[in-house]
Amino acid sequence: MLDRLEQQPPDALLALIKLYEADTRADKIDLGVGVYRTADGGTPVFGCIKAAEAKLVAEQPTKAYLGPEGDMGFVHALMPHIFGGDDPAQGGRIEGMQTPGGTGAVRLAISLAKRAGVENILMGTPSWPNHAQIFADIGVNLVAFDHAAADGSANMFELRNVLRGASKGDAVLLHGCCHNPTGIDYTNDQWDEIAEILAETGVLPIIDLAYQGLGLGMEEDAYGMRKVLSAVPEALVAYSCDKNFGLYRDRVGALYAYTGSAEETTRVMSNGHALARANWSMPPDHGAAAVRIVLTDAGMTAQWVAELDSMRARILQVRQKLAASSNAGAVNLAPLGTQQGMFAMLPLNKEQIQALRDDHGVYMAGSGRINVAGLTMDNIDKFVSALAAVST
């Protein structure tokens, strides 16, 4: 029976990684892989994580199973940073569970929504490619609308129309901050309007908060999600620690449910546990345990905040220098200065992207998405010159 399976195309990003590694040019630039990079091109382990891991190795008493909910100390330690306030659980209306990375959190959110009766999920495109793949695999319909307007801002016209035209029982997936792949976030005023429309229409919000702290700051990046939760009776929040703790390969995430009552939250989470048990049984422990240690130690928490601040400052520095560049040919880089996070989309066609790779050693996704953290103060001028060469 296995011979009935059709060959699937290779993952384009993995293929790009191999091409980059095989390139022998000393001045090559990797803008494809979606991980944070320092000014010298590395993706180091956070100092606070190394300290927490040392403590974990020395003190962890067992590796016995935790259960499908994972490390609830980790889940609860995150909540004040995500939801804020004196009672981040809001009297039991918010509860969560650990997942294998943000991907696991998104998949679990979509599975829960489907089990609750959702058939259609509205989503601005372009989006993270795995969103659509998860929808298709779970069996929900993607209702796409344009996320970006022509001027490089969020397309509120399209979002208003699709939300007001939605049917009862539909859901919408929104990026909480640092939109992947465009870097185009909603302003606070736009989030205020989105919250009002969601309250009026009853569309279920599913918020993917994968980059908190890498845009404007931990509190600032949570504004939209918190505003939505203040206006609606229920929502799902998929969270990732892979980026803001640098735990990419350890797969550290969480799913939170916000409902009308503590009793309802308990019922929703019981379904989450059942779905997790059938999918991955329990999530990997090590990374989440390290985050728990960091967030329950004031000194380590302060170190984490400082490390995150330095990452955000470097990303902003790169964006500002790109936005100030006036010699990138037909490519207007000015909007990158007002966008947020690690990613941006450049209006390049496949031939131009291929020429960047072949002639200039600049590697980016075929969609035109770039990881701005792959740029440094030393190679931005080369990159801008390469853009001018292929676009004029």
Secondary structure as GFF3:
##gff-version 3
##sequence-region A 1 392
A	DSSP	three_ten_helix	2	4	.	.	.	ID=ss1
A	DSSP	alpha_helix	12	22	.	.	.	ID=ss2
A	DSSP	beta_strand	29	30	.	.	.	ID=ss3
A	DSSP	alpha_helix	47	59	.	.	.	ID=ss4
A	DSSP	alpha_helix	72	83	.	.	.	ID=ss5
A	DSSP	beta_strand	94	100	.	.	.	ID=ss6
A	DSSP	alpha_helix	101	115	.	.	.	ID=ss7
A	DSSP	beta_strand	120	125	.	.	.	ID=ss8
A	DSSP	alpha_helix	129	138	.	.	.	ID=ss9
A	DSSP	beta_strand	141	146	.	.	.	ID=ss10
A	DSSP	alpha_helix	156	164	.	.	.	ID=ss11
A	DSSP	beta_strand	171	175	.	.	.	ID=ss12
A	DSSP	alpha_helix	188	201	.	.	.	ID=ss13
A	DSSP	beta_strand	204	209	.	.	.	ID=ss14
A	DSSP	alpha_helix	218	221	.	.	.	ID=ss15
A	DSSP	alpha_helix	223	231	.	.	.	ID=ss16
A	DSSP	beta_strand	235	240	.	.	.	ID=ss17
A	DSSP	three_ten_helix	248	250	.	.	.	ID=ss18
A	DSSP	beta_strand	252	258	.	.	.	ID=ss19
A	DSSP	alpha_helix	262	279	.	.	.	ID=ss20
A	DSSP	alpha_helix	286	295	.	.	.	ID=ss21
A	DSSP	alpha_helix	298	323	.	.	.	ID=ss22
A	DSSP	three_ten_helix	334	337	.	.	.	ID=ss23
A	DSSP	beta_strand	343	345	.	.	.	ID=ss24
A	DSSP	alpha_helix	350	360	.	.	.	ID=ss25
A	DSSP	beta_strand	362	363	.	.	.	ID=ss26
A	DSSP	beta_strand	369	371	.	.	.	ID=ss27
A	DSSP	three_ten_helix	372	374	.	.	.	ID=ss28
A	DSSP	alpha_helix	380	391	.	.	.	ID=ss29
###
